[in-house]
Amino acid sequence: MKNKTYVAIDLGATSGRVVSGNFDGNKISLYEEHRFINDPVKTLGTVYWDILYIYQNILKGLKKAKAKGSIASLAVDSWGSDFGLFDKEGKMLENPTHYRDNMSKGVPEKLYKIYSDNDVYKKTGIQHMRLNALYRIFAMAKSNYTPFDNADRLLMIPDIITYFLTGEKVNEFTNATTTQMVDANTKDWAYDMLKTLGVDTRIFKKPETAGEKRIDLLKDIIGQETKLSLIGTHDTASAVAAVPSREKDFIYISSGTWSLVGTETDDPIINEKSLEYNFTNEGGVFNKNRFLKNVMGMWILEELRREWESDGEKLTYSEIIEQTKQAKQYERIIDPDRPEFMDIGNMASKVNAFLTNTGQKPAETVGEFARCLFESLALKYKYVIEKISEMTGKAYYTIHIVGGGSKNMMVNQITADVCEMEVVAGPEEATAVGNLLTQSYACRDIGGLNQLREISANSYEPKRFSPKPSEQTKEAYIKFINIINSNNY
């Protein structure tokens, strides 16, 4: 085949970018056309996404990509859970609210009085998390929330950008599943559950399958006739598709603001154990199921960095890692998934409160905070992987870390040591690679998932980390288990 250029619009919870990919049939080469900060906006007590600012920057990136030549296809991916509401005329009713907004605080408990938490899980197979869209939708329905009352369609973040670029309103399956509002059996919205909860289901339309639909781009977007391909629009779905594994069974960690720790299965795993351990089943590309757990990830470090910068100490990741080397190993351990760590602000105080309440020394230096987080994440990864192995009945030997977090060599080695497994790091651009190569499948230039992963492996040389476990790592894990099983915090 002749070389083709695809364009990925890749939106993360802290930054967005437009990336072009040149595909020669064997390898794909990426070029970042435009990157921009994606900061939430807080006003009058509500936290919003500035979706029009995001769209404006997407257009800048597309213009730069088109200046280099013809575009065969483009596609959008983003973080999950967040959505916008549109009226019958197709007008957006308000900026999408941020998943860390307080609208859903205390809401799950109210919802479970109508539809139990067990029944919600059995219906959707999705991990219980306050940030899930289900709880905001329920809160809107119960409070006569004006935008919701006037809504005709719900669109997830990538669906909104798709609508702006094509004029067509569609929902894509992988991102829809993150809402906790999709029936795991029917692969459609859980209409019966939503109606029981008092939610008017007129705003929902059946989600489309990734890689199976292409839509004409509006002619004035780039001045060229082309199509937008619906790919795995949840960024983790695209990232997992690009894992360069030649093993059928492997662990992946999509590492960024969140760490998504999981494995790939053919069908959802929904049973008493998965409910007890609060695991999630999200849609994957090529009809795969992503069985995983959301771990807090580098969000905690990003919040710490913001605090340090406001105190006049602006630090790069390299500088933080250098300072981390000076801190004692496994001296401080937190459970990164504690609810207080999810909210914006005062992260250093919250970390130290946890340490104090669990009988540990508070962190004082940048290195002590960072080492505490890095080691705690690796310990939580081990905990999650043990649960995955228990529930699937399979042994796993390799952890594939993909995404921006795969650049952190220190975390990669700590993870290998703690988990006693080989870590394969990369590609760091896994989400963009998965986005671009799923477009190639939608254009029928490649044949399926195995070929996609082969191309990903051909295109990038991964870094490998062999485990070096020690008595210290084993003792740290025992300490971690005791902490998370304790009721003292």
Secondary structure, DSSP 4 states (H G I P E B T S, - for coil): ---EEEEEEEE-SSEEEEEEEEE-SS-EEEEEEEEEE---EEETTEEE--HHHHHHHHHHHHHHHHTTS--SEEEEEE-SS-EEEE-TTS-B-SPPBPTTSGGGTTHHHHHHTTS-HHHHHHHH-----TTSHHHHHHHHHHTT-HHHHT-SEEEEHHHHHHHHHHS----BHHHHHTTT-B-TTTSSB-HHHHHHTT--GGG--PPBPTTS-EEEPPTTTTSS--EEE----BHHHHHHHT----SSS-EEEEESSSEEEEEEESS---SHHHHHTT-EEEE-GGG-EEEEEEE-TTHHHHHHHHHHHHTT----HHHHHHHHTTSPTTS----TT-GGGTSSS-HHHHHHHHHHHTT-PPP-SHHHHHHHHHHHHHHHHHHHHHHHHHHHT----EEEEESGGGG-HHHHHHHHHHHTSEEEE--TTHHHHHHHHHHHHHTTSS-SHHHHHHHHHHH---EEE-----HHHHHHHHHHHHHHT-S--
